[in-house]
Amino acid sequence: MKIINAVVSAGLTGFYFDDQKAIKLGRPHDGFAYLGEPVTPGFRAVRQRGESISVMLILEDGQVAYGDCAAVQYSGAGGRDPLFLAEDFIPVIEREIFPQLVGREIDSFRSLAEEFDQLTHPDGSRFHTAIRYGVTQALLDAVARANGCTMAEIIAKEYNCTLSRVPIPIFCQTGDDRHSNADKMIIKRTAVLPHGLINNVEEKLGRQGEKLLEYIEWLRHRAVKLGGEDYRPILHIDVYGTIGQAFDDNPHRMADYLAQVEQAAAPFKIRIEGPMDRGSKPAQIEALAELTELLARRGIGVELVADEWCNTLEDIREFVDARAGHMVQIKTPDLGGINNTIEAVLYAKAKGIGAYLGGTCNETDRSSRVCTHIGLATQPAQILAKPGMGVDEGYMITYNEMSRTLALLRARGVIG
């Protein structure tokens, strides 16, 4: 089966691009927008609409395979690639990617994905992670269509994985509406919640962490009230380095605070993502590894999740090898080709570190569905419901794609 043509279209994502640095500097809200000037290069406003690009591959039997190029909400932060705007990158895809795709035989996803993920511009620089992300999604879909099977089956076959027989735990995120949206998650009995978007010390964490502690206690009571005594979700809160900010990056003070976090969450298990942001990968690995080891020595059961500065497959391997955190977020658009996402999940699992198949609210329904197939094939500890921050839509897309795929696999006898 060959690719006989390729088409591209501009699209929108399920959320927005946000200038993380400007938000951390305290830019005030104006309704849903932010006031003040952006700080990160490329931004025209602190918050602007998220954009995507669909890459469609027309196969010789008339089928159309596609994937969506998308970048994370906080583009340009923490060592990530810059802002991804459709008008800037559609010409690049048409001029430099499509000539390499048209006419190609669709035989092996893994080899094609590795080739296009490593493809470079004429000057030798690599393509934006969002482009590599979308093109490799389309290639996976094309190989699955050519073989008359699901994308999960192609991954399992080519990477020697065992397909999951049960749904992967889904993690939802509240955005700033962290109370009403948490209620939605609890009513739907989400396995992991609520993310919380704790990205500002004064407004959301509290100078001594008191605001987050109050929120965790509220979550604990709310989960029991709405979910019942038999509902035991994992609490997972992303603090964007604010705990480090509040406690001067002192590991002992941070550990003292995390002991309070554990107590506030009990009896629920709790994970804290991005407790500090030390400004560079080496410093982040060192600080997170130190805090992880300190929590173990003190018997504090909070699990730490690596996020900032843990962007690429190579980064993930370094964090995992250093035991910098109990879990790594595999932020799918940041890794470029989805072949890297697959490798990252498998590497973390092999080393005994939790694999969180994440991403960003600023993706599309298509990239979410493709990632769901990756999850069913590689079996991470949890998978992010995406896109968007409204809970219902992203959860529905991820849950339903997983349910449909598992039903098909059972009906065909692929899984028991």
N, C-alpha and C positions, 0 to 999 in steps of 0.2 A: 504494500500500500504506500503510495507516494503523496506528498503534499504538492498540489498543482497550483495553488494560489494562496495568498495571504491578505487579510484585510484588517484594518485598524480603526477603532472608533474612540472618541473621547467619552469619558464617563465621570460620574461623581461617586464618592465613597459614602460610607455610612456615618461619617462624622466630619471632623475639621482638622486642619493643621493648627497647632498651638505653639507659640514661641515659649518653650519651657523656661528659658533663661529670664525672659521678661516677666513671666508669672512668678518665678521665684524671687524676683526683685520687688514684687508687691504691686504690680499693675492692678488697679481696681476694676471691679466688674461694672458694666453698664448693661443691665439686663443679662442677655446671654453673651454679649460681646465683652471685650476688655478695652479699657481706656488706655491712652498713652502710646508711645512709639515702640515698635518692635526692636529687638536687640540682635537677634540671630540673622545673619546675612540671607537675603532672598525673600524674607517676609515683608509683605506690604502692610500687615496689621498683626497685632498680637494673636488674634484668631481670624482665620480665613478658611473658606470652604475647602474641603478635601477633594482632590481630583484623582481620577484613575484613567487607565487606557486599556481597552479590551484588545487582545491579540487573537484573531480568528484564523485558523488554518483550514483551508478547504481541501478535503481529501479526494482522491480520484474516484471514489464511489459516491461522491456527493455529500458525504457527511461533513459537518463543521465542528471542529474541536476548538475550544477556546479557554483562555485564561486571562486574568486581570492583573495588570501592573498596578501596584499600590505601594505607598510608603507610610511609615508610622506617623501617628499624631504629632509626636515631638521630633519631627525631622530636624536634622542639623544639630541635635543635642547629644551629648555623651559619645562623641566620636562617630555619629551616624552620617550617612550621605545627606546631601542638601535637599531642599524643598523640591518636590516632584510635581511639576505642572504640565498638563497635557500639551499645551501649545509649544512648550519647549522640547518635548521628547518624542512627539509623534513623527516629526521629520527625521529624527535620529533612527527610530525603528524602521521606518520605510526605506531609508537610504542605506543603512548599514546592517540591519538584521534580516530583513525580508529576502534579499538576494542570497543569503546563506541558507534560508529555509526552503524556498520554493525548489521543487524537484527532488528533495531529499526522501529517501526511503524510511518509512516509520517501522523500524524493526525492534530496537531496544530503547526503552526510556532512559535507563541509567547512562548509557554511553552518549546519547544525544544530549541529555541534560548536563552532563559534565562538560561536554564540548561547548555548549552555548553559554553555560555559566562562566567558562574561562575565556570566552570570546572577548577580544579587545578592540578598541578604536584604532584607527590607523597610527595614532601616536603612541600606542602601547598601553594606554590607560584602560581600566575596566569599565564596563557599562554600569550605569546606576543600578543599585540593588533592586529597585522596583521593576526595571526592565527584565532583569534576569529572573525575578520572581514570576512575572506574568508569562514570559515565554516558556519557561519550564512547566508551568501549569498546563499550558496549551499542549505541550509535547506529551505530557502524561495522559491527558485526555485523548490525544490522537492515537497513542499506542493502545490504550484501552479500547477505543472504538474499533481499531483495526483487528483486535483480538476478540471482540465481542464479549467483553467482561468488564467488571468494575475497575476503577482506578486502584482501589485497595488491593485487588488481586494481583495487579501488575507489580505493585510495590512489594508485596509479600513474596512473589516469585523471584524478582530480581535482587532483592536484598536478603533473601532467606529468612523471612520473618514468619511468625505464626499469627494468622488473623484472629482478632479478638472474637469471642463468642458472645460477649456482653457489651453493653454501652460503656464508653470511656466516661469517667466522671467529668461533668461540665462545670466550668468556673464562669460565673457572671460578674459583670462590673456595673457599679451604680452610676458612675459619673458623680457630679456634684449633688444630685438628688439622692443622697445616701440613706435617707429614711424611707421614703415612699418606694424607691426602687428595691431596697432590701426587703420590704414587705412583699413585693411581687415575687422575688426569688424564693422567699420562704413559702408562700402560697403554692408555688410550682415545685417545691421541694428540691431546689437546686442543691447539688452535691457539695459545691464549694462556693463561698460568697464572702464579702460583697465587693472586694477590691477597694472601694472607698475613696480613692483619689485624694489622699492626704498629701497635698503638694505645697502646703504653705504652713509655716510654723505658727504664726499669729492666729490665722483664721481657723485652722483645722486640727493641728496637733496640740497647740498650747505650749507656752514657754517651758513648762515642766511636764509636758505630755498629758496634761489633765483632760484636755478635750477629747483626745483619742481614747483614753481610758473610759470616759463617760460613754462614748459611742460604743465601745466594745461591750460594756455592761448592758447598754440598751439592746444591742444585737442578741446577747445571750438571753435576756428576758423575752424579747420579741420572737425568737426562734421557738421557744417553749410555748409561748402563748398562741401563736398562729400555726406552728407546725406540730405541736404535741410532744409528749415526753419521748416518743420513739424516733423523733427526727433529730439526727445528729450530724449536721453539716460541718465541714471543715471551714474555719474562718481564715481568710487570706486577705491581708490588707497591704496595699502598696503605699509606702510612705515617702517615696521619692527623695530619700536622703535626709528628710527633715529630723529624724531622731538624732542623727549625727550633728545637724545644725544646732539643735536645742541643747545637746549635752557635750558640745565642744569636741566632738569626735573622740571622746575619752571612752575606751572600751569598757572600763569598769563601771562608769556611770551609765553607759548604755545597757550593760548587763543588768544593773540594778533596776533600771526602768523596764526592761523586758521581763524581769521576774514579776513586776506588777502587771504587765500585759497578760502574762500567763494566768495569773490569779484572777484577773478581771474576766477572762474568757472561760475559765473552768465551769463545767467539765468538757467544754469543746476544745478540740485541737486547734491551734492557731499558727499561722505562718505570717511572717513579716517580710515583705519584699522591699529590697533596696533600703536597708536601714541607714546607710550612709552613702555619700557620693564624694569620693576623695579627689576627683578631678582628673584622674588618669587611670589607665588599666593596671599598671603595676601597683600603684598605691591602693587601688580598690581591691585587688586580689589579696594583698597583704592584710589590709584592714578587715576584710570580710572573713578571711581564714582565721585571723586572730580572734575575732568575736565568736565565730563558730566554735572554736576550740575552748574558749572561755566559758561559753554556755554549757558545753559538755562537762567541763570540770566542776561547774557549780550546780549541775543537775537541773538546769532550766530547760524546760521542754519546748520552748518556742523554736520553730523551724525558720531558718533564714533562707530567703530566695534571692539569688543573684539576678540582676537586671542591668543596671547602668554599667557601661563599659564592657558588657558581655554581649557582643553584637554578632560576631561572625562565628563560623564553625571553629576556626582556630582559637578565638576568644573562649568559646565554650569549653573546648578541650583544656585550655589553661586554667580556667576557674575550677573545672571538675578535678583536674590533676592536683590542684592545690587544696582541695577540699574547702574551697571558699564558698560556703553556703551548703545547706542541706538539699537544695533544689536549684536548678537553673531554669530561668525562663528562656525558651527558644523563641525569640521574637521573630516570627517567620519572615516578614518582609526584609528585615535587617540582614538575613543570611543570604539574600540573593536567590539563586536557584533552589528549588524545593528539594533537590537532591541533597543539599547541605542540611536542610531541616531533618530529613530522614536520617542522615548520618549522625546528626547531633543527638537526636532522641536515643538512637541505638548506643552511642558512645556513653552517654550519661548513665543509661541503665546498666551497661556492662561494668561500669565503675562503681555502681552502688549509690549513685546520686539521683535524686528525683528529677524526672524530666517533665517539665511543664510546657506543653505544646501551646504556645501563646500566640502573640501577634499584636494587633492593635484594633481599637474601635474604628480606626480610619481605613478599614478595608472594604471589601465588597461581598455581596452574597456569593459570588463565584469563588473567590479565594477562600471563603469560609468553608464551602462545600468540599473543595479540593483538600483543605487541611483536615477535614473530618475523615477523609479516606486515608490520609497519612496516619491519623490517630488510630484508626481501626487496624491498620497493618502493623504499626510499630508499638502500640499499647503504652503510651506515656501515662504518668500518674494522673494527669488531668489535661483537659483541652479547653481553650477559651471560647466562650460564646461570642461570636462577632458577626457582623460589624455593629457599630452604634453603641449608644449608652442608654437606650430605652428599655433594656432587658428583654422585653417580649419578643422583639423582632430577631435579634441575634440568637437568643436561646432557641426560638422556633426553627431558624435555619439550621443550626448545628444539630439540634435534637432530631428533627425530622429527617435530615440527610443520613444521620447515623441509623435511625430506626428503619428507614427504607432500605438502606444497604444491607443491614443485618438480616432483614426479612428476605431479600433477594438471595443472599448467600445461603440462608437456611433452605429456601425453596429449591435451590439448585443442588443442594447437598454438599456445598463447599465447606460449610461448618455444621456442627451438630446442633 
